[in-house]
Amino acid sequence: MSDTCSHLDQITTPSASGDGCVECLATGGQWVHLRRCASCGHVGCCDSSPGTHATVHFRDTGHPVMQSYEPGEDWYWCYLDEVAFELPADGPSPSHPA
């Protein structure tokens, strides 16, 4: 495990793929919390959710960094470095609107 994320260069601010977990919405599933892929904007559910679709997205694509997509939360998680972090605020947050 690293102390810092070595994949900051892969963080972009793409539009979110929707207002909820893409896979849960398609199958009628439910989620606990939402996560947005910092590479492509895919919105998936957290590991406390039955589908764990954010982690599935990482495994399928290799996109290493996700951001909490909960209102007011701006933290990130890097799957490869196994580290949580925040970035300095320098504009509107891509987190889910309240």
NUDOTI-264178 format. One record per residue (C-alpha): residue in one letter; x, y, z. Coordinates in nm, 2 decimals, decimal comma, always signed. Layout:
BEGIN
pt code: A	X: X	Y: Y	Z: Z
...
//
This chain:
BEGIN
pt code: M	X: +0,00	Y: +0,00	Z: +0,00
pt code: S	X: +0,13	Y: +0,35	Z: -0,09
pt code: D	X: +0,10	Y: +0,67	Z: +0,10
pt code: T	X: +0,01	Y: +0,87	Z: -0,21
pt code: C	X: -0,17	Y: +0,80	Z: -0,53
pt code: S	X: +0,06	Y: +0,76	Z: -0,83
pt code: H	X: -0,23	Y: +0,78	Z: -1,08
pt code: L	X: -0,32	Y: +1,15	Z: -1,04
pt code: D	X: -0,25	Y: +1,20	Z: -1,42
pt code: Q	X: -0,55	Y: +0,97	Z: -1,49
pt code: I	X: -0,80	Y: +1,19	Z: -1,31
pt code: T	X: -1,03	Y: +1,39	Z: -1,54
pt code: T	X: -1,37	Y: +1,55	Z: -1,47
pt code: P	X: -1,59	Y: +1,37	Z: -1,72
pt code: S	X: -1,97	Y: +1,40	Z: -1,70
pt code: A	X: -2,13	Y: +1,14	Z: -1,47
pt code: S	X: -2,29	Y: +0,85	Z: -1,66
pt code: G	X: -2,62	Y: +0,92	Z: -1,46
pt code: D	X: -2,78	Y: +1,00	Z: -1,13
pt code: G	X: -2,74	Y: +0,64	Z: -1,00
pt code: C	X: -2,55	Y: +0,32	Z: -1,04
pt code: V	X: -2,57	Y: +0,23	Z: -1,41
pt code: E	X: -2,60	Y: -0,14	Z: -1,35
pt code: C	X: -2,84	Y: -0,12	Z: -1,05
pt code: L	X: -3,07	Y: +0,10	Z: -1,25
pt code: A	X: -3,06	Y: -0,14	Z: -1,54
pt code: T	X: -3,14	Y: -0,45	Z: -1,32
pt code: G	X: -3,37	Y: -0,29	Z: -1,06
pt code: G	X: -3,09	Y: -0,33	Z: -0,79
pt code: Q	X: -3,03	Y: -0,10	Z: -0,50
pt code: W	X: -2,72	Y: +0,08	Z: -0,38
pt code: V	X: -2,59	Y: +0,22	Z: -0,05
pt code: H	X: -2,35	Y: +0,49	Z: -0,18
pt code: L	X: -2,24	Y: +0,60	Z: -0,53
pt code: R	X: -1,89	Y: +0,63	Z: -0,67
pt code: R	X: -1,79	Y: +0,80	Z: -1,00
pt code: C	X: -1,49	Y: +0,68	Z: -1,21
pt code: A	X: -1,24	Y: +0,96	Z: -1,23
pt code: S	X: -1,13	Y: +0,84	Z: -1,58
pt code: C	X: -1,46	Y: +0,80	Z: -1,77
pt code: G	X: -1,75	Y: +0,91	Z: -1,54
pt code: H	X: -1,91	Y: +0,57	Z: -1,49
pt code: V	X: -2,13	Y: +0,58	Z: -1,18
pt code: G	X: -2,13	Y: +0,26	Z: -0,98
pt code: C	X: -2,23	Y: +0,15	Z: -0,63
pt code: C	X: -1,99	Y: +0,12	Z: -0,34
pt code: D	X: -1,86	Y: -0,20	Z: -0,18
pt code: S	X: -2,13	Y: -0,19	Z: +0,09
pt code: S	X: -2,39	Y: -0,23	Z: -0,19
pt code: P	X: -2,49	Y: -0,57	Z: -0,30
pt code: G	X: -2,36	Y: -0,52	Z: -0,66
pt code: T	X: -2,02	Y: -0,35	Z: -0,57
pt code: H	X: -2,04	Y: -0,21	Z: -0,93
pt code: A	X: -1,77	Y: +0,06	Z: -0,88
pt code: T	X: -1,51	Y: -0,21	Z: -0,80
pt code: V	X: -1,64	Y: -0,43	Z: -1,08
pt code: H	X: -1,59	Y: -0,13	Z: -1,32
pt code: F	X: -1,23	Y: -0,10	Z: -1,20
pt code: R	X: -1,17	Y: -0,47	Z: -1,25
pt code: D	X: -1,32	Y: -0,46	Z: -1,60
pt code: T	X: -1,15	Y: -0,14	Z: -1,72
pt code: G	X: -0,84	Y: -0,09	Z: -1,51
pt code: H	X: -0,94	Y: +0,27	Z: -1,44
pt code: P	X: -0,76	Y: +0,32	Z: -1,11
pt code: V	X: -0,93	Y: +0,61	Z: -0,94
pt code: M	X: -1,28	Y: +0,67	Z: -0,83
pt code: Q	X: -1,45	Y: +0,96	Z: -0,64
pt code: S	X: -1,73	Y: +0,95	Z: -0,39
pt code: Y	X: -2,04	Y: +1,06	Z: -0,58
pt code: E	X: -2,23	Y: +1,15	Z: -0,26
pt code: P	X: -2,34	Y: +1,51	Z: -0,20
pt code: G	X: -2,07	Y: +1,72	Z: -0,03
pt code: E	X: -1,81	Y: +1,44	Z: -0,04
pt code: D	X: -1,50	Y: +1,51	Z: -0,25
pt code: W	X: -1,26	Y: +1,22	Z: -0,15
pt code: Y	X: -1,10	Y: +0,98	Z: -0,40
pt code: W	X: -0,99	Y: +0,62	Z: -0,37
pt code: C	X: -0,71	Y: +0,47	Z: -0,58
pt code: Y	X: -0,76	Y: +0,10	Z: -0,62
pt code: L	X: -0,40	Y: +0,03	Z: -0,73
pt code: D	X: -0,23	Y: +0,22	Z: -0,46
pt code: E	X: -0,50	Y: +0,15	Z: -0,20
pt code: V	X: -0,51	Y: +0,50	Z: -0,07
pt code: A	X: -0,78	Y: +0,75	Z: +0,00
pt code: F	X: -0,71	Y: +1,12	Z: -0,07
pt code: E	X: -0,86	Y: +1,46	Z: -0,14
pt code: L	X: -0,75	Y: +1,72	Z: -0,39
pt code: P	X: -0,75	Y: +2,09	Z: -0,34
pt code: A	X: -1,07	Y: +2,25	Z: -0,44
pt code: D	X: -1,02	Y: +2,47	Z: -0,75
pt code: G	X: -1,37	Y: +2,48	Z: -0,90
pt code: P	X: -1,70	Y: +2,30	Z: -0,89
pt code: S	X: -1,69	Y: +1,95	Z: -0,75
pt code: P	X: -1,79	Y: +1,67	Z: -0,97
pt code: S	X: -1,97	Y: +1,51	Z: -0,67
pt code: H	X: -2,34	Y: +1,43	Z: -0,70
pt code: P	X: -2,56	Y: +1,73	Z: -0,66
pt code: A	X: -2,76	Y: +1,75	Z: -0,34
//
